[in-house]
Amino acid sequence: MGIGQKAEVRHMESRFSVGMVYGMLLSIPLWISAIGWFRLVAQGITMFLKLRFA
């Protein structure tokens, strides 16, 4: 295994970890918005049911 191949492997590993960190950071707002939407929908359903059976 030459010096060039070793450097290439190390580069791939670091790129993978950076990609994972980026993925986690990008998914945080996605999770927050998803939870927000679920709460909004649940609130809307409960209000609708309250109005319907009031």
C-alpha positions, 0 to 999 in steps of 0.5 A: 500500500503506497503513501497516496493510498493511505492518505486517500483512506484517511481523507474518506474517513474524515469526510464521512464523519463530517458528513454525519455531523452535517446530517445531524445538524441539518436534521435538528430543524427538521425534527423541530418543525416535524414536532411543531407540525404534529402538535399543531395538527393535534391541537387542531383535531382536539379543537375541532372535536371540542367544537363538534361535541360541545 
